[in-house]
Amino acid sequence: MLKANLKHKFDLFDEYWTPKIVAEFNDQYVKIAKLKGQFIWHDHENEDELFYIVKGSLLLKFRERKDIQLNEADMYVVPAGVDHLPVAEEECWVMLIEPKSTLHTGSTKNENSVAIEDQKWI
């Protein structure tokens, strides 16, 4: 693994809600994504998902627990099986750490879903 500058990596793409892989370790991927607007309700049945806010803010909505507002430099782990809806009013840069087997939108499939094999390294 070579040194990676996340700001430079974020400058390489413009699309929203499409995670890019920047590193892997211990069967985990480190991904970055630009978020804007509302995503979709989904869960990851077997995997926890770590959100770290690099820039901007993100609201994580939950069906069965209190919503969480994340701001720059905040981190939150969504436990496996917890239904969540990410919402970014303005552009938000996020780093995700999750097992390599984690499906982008969990068991929910729609036009926003990106298959594991289609998630690109950047």
C-alpha positions as CSV (number, residue, x, y, z in Angstrom):
1,M,0.0,0.0,0.0
2,L,1.3,3.4,-1.0
3,K,0.6,6.6,0.9
4,A,-2.7,8.0,-0.2
5,N,-3.9,11.7,0.1
6,L,-7.6,11.6,0.6
7,K,-8.2,15.2,-0.6
8,H,-6.4,14.3,-3.9
9,K,-8.5,11.1,-4.2
10,F,-11.8,13.1,-3.7
11,D,-10.7,15.5,-6.4
12,L,-10.6,12.6,-8.9
13,F,-14.4,12.1,-9.2
14,D,-17.6,14.0,-9.1
15,E,-20.5,11.4,-8.9
16,Y,-22.5,11.0,-5.7
17,W,-23.3,7.9,-3.8
18,T,-20.8,5.8,-5.7
19,P,-18.1,4.6,-3.2
20,K,-14.5,4.3,-4.4
21,I,-12.0,1.9,-2.8
22,V,-8.8,3.5,-1.6
23,A,-7.3,0.7,0.6
24,E,-7.8,-2.7,1.9
25,F,-6.7,-4.4,5.1
26,N,-7.7,-7.5,7.2
27,D,-10.5,-8.3,4.7
28,Q,-11.9,-4.7,5.0
29,Y,-12.2,-2.0,2.4
30,V,-11.6,1.7,3.1
31,K,-13.8,3.6,0.7
32,I,-14.6,7.2,0.0
33,A,-17.7,8.7,-1.4
34,K,-19.3,12.1,-2.1
35,L,-22.8,12.3,-0.9
36,K,-25.5,14.8,-1.7
37,G,-29.3,14.6,-1.3
38,Q,-31.1,11.6,0.2
39,F,-30.0,8.0,-0.4
40,I,-32.3,5.0,0.2
41,W,-33.3,3.1,3.3
42,H,-31.2,0.0,3.6
43,D,-29.3,-2.2,6.1
44,H,-26.3,-4.5,6.0
45,E,-27.5,-7.7,7.6
46,N,-24.2,-9.1,8.6
47,E,-21.7,-6.2,8.6
48,D,-21.2,-3.1,10.7
49,E,-20.5,0.1,8.6
50,L,-18.2,2.9,9.8
51,F,-18.9,6.4,8.6
52,Y,-16.2,9.1,9.1
53,I,-17.0,12.6,7.9
54,V,-14.1,14.2,6.0
55,K,-15.9,17.3,4.9
56,G,-19.5,18.6,5.4
57,S,-22.2,17.0,7.4
58,L,-24.5,13.9,7.2
59,L,-27.7,13.0,8.9
60,L,-28.2,9.3,9.5
61,K,-31.9,8.5,9.9
62,F,-33.0,5.4,11.7
63,R,-36.4,3.7,11.9
64,E,-36.1,2.4,15.4
65,R,-33.6,4.7,17.1
66,K,-32.8,8.4,17.4
67,D,-31.3,10.1,14.2
68,I,-27.6,11.0,14.4
69,Q,-26.2,14.2,13.0
70,L,-22.5,13.8,11.9
71,N,-20.3,16.8,11.2
72,E,-16.7,17.1,9.9
73,A,-14.4,14.8,11.9
74,D,-17.3,12.9,13.4
75,M,-17.4,9.1,13.2
76,Y,-20.2,6.7,13.8
77,V,-20.6,2.9,13.4
78,V,-24.0,1.7,12.1
79,P,-24.4,-1.8,13.6
80,A,-25.2,-4.8,11.4
81,G,-28.9,-5.2,10.6
82,V,-29.9,-1.6,11.5
83,D,-32.0,0.1,8.8
84,H,-30.6,3.5,8.0
85,L,-31.1,6.4,5.5
86,P,-28.1,8.7,4.9
87,V,-29.1,12.4,4.0
88,A,-26.7,15.1,3.0
89,E,-28.2,18.6,2.5
90,E,-25.0,19.8,0.9
91,E,-22.1,17.9,-0.6
92,C,-20.5,15.7,2.1
93,W,-17.3,13.7,1.8
94,V,-17.3,10.5,3.8
95,M,-14.8,7.7,4.4
96,L,-16.4,4.2,5.0
97,I,-14.7,1.2,6.5
98,E,-16.5,-2.1,6.0
99,P,-15.9,-5.8,5.2
100,K,-15.1,-6.4,1.6
101,S,-18.3,-8.5,1.3
102,T,-20.6,-5.5,2.2
103,L,-23.2,-4.8,-0.4
104,H,-23.5,-1.1,-1.3
105,T,-27.3,-1.0,-0.5
106,G,-27.5,-4.2,1.5
107,S,-30.5,-6.4,0.5
108,T,-32.2,-3.4,-1.1
109,K,-31.7,-3.3,-4.8
110,N,-32.4,-0.3,-7.0
111,E,-30.8,2.0,-9.6
112,N,-28.4,3.4,-6.9
113,S,-27.0,0.0,-6.1
114,V,-23.4,-0.6,-7.1
115,A,-22.3,-4.3,-7.1
116,I,-19.1,-5.2,-5.2
117,E,-17.4,-6.1,-8.5
118,D,-18.3,-2.7,-10.0
119,Q,-16.9,-0.7,-7.1
120,K,-13.7,0.8,-8.5
121,W,-10.3,1.5,-7.0
122,I,-9.2,5.1,-7.2
